[in-house]
Amino acid sequence: MRMRHLLPLFAFGLLAAVPSARKADVTAEVAVGKSIDKNMPVDTASTFPADVGAVVAWTRVTGAEAGTKISHVWIHGADTAKVELNVGGSPWRTYSRKTLGADATGDWKVEVQDSAGKVLATKSFKVG
């Protein structure tokens, strides 16, 4: 008889030990444009003229906690530049800007990476 009363308590203890909801995965979307206006990318494209001067990578991050860090990794051939960005919550929008000189023509890629280096999103574009 006593065992019958302990069984529901034991089962409740097992359920309490299991998290009720799995933590959401961090996701990101990325766009490349000429500038940012009102926290949104402007003049987004997949090709830009050689004299564009600068482009921005805009990212919307979902599922991240405040204090999380992401990076924009700008890739042009063998050259890379990494910009670390802070995330203030979910969803969160942020961006980085890349100044492009005369030698910047060709294929480019921006990767959005989490703090462990996992690629969350990628955007390829061409200059020139």
Protein Blocks (a to p, Z undefined) as FASTA:
>chain_A
ZZmmmmmmmmmmmmmmpcfbdcddddddddddfbdeehiaehiafbdcfklopacddddd
ehiaehiacdddddehjbccddddddfbdcddddddddddfklgccdddddddfkopafb
dcdddeZZ
